[in-house]
Amino acid sequence: LLLAGARFEHGVRIEHQGPPIPSQPHVTMTLEALRDVGVVVEEVGESCWQVEPGPIGGLGLALPAGT
């Protein structure tokens, strides 16, 4: 949902309820990656995120020749 949230008409608010998320480092990495491509993501609480609607940009990566 985090990855798709920016494409929803009103974005998405995701709130985790229950025991601590075992994959929290993965969630953090996903939030950073979204911000890197221009998605507005707000951490509303310890386990709550708001993804704003909007375009998702691309990353300009330069690969060495022959790869």
Sequence and secondary structure as in RCSB ss.txt:
>XXXX:A:sequence
LLLAGARFEHGVRIEHQGPPIPSQPHVTMTLEALRDVGVVVEEVGESCWQVEPGPIGGLGLALPAGT
>XXXX:A:secstr
 TTTGGGSTT EEEE  SS  TTHHHHHHHHHHHHHTT  EEEEETTEEEE             TT 
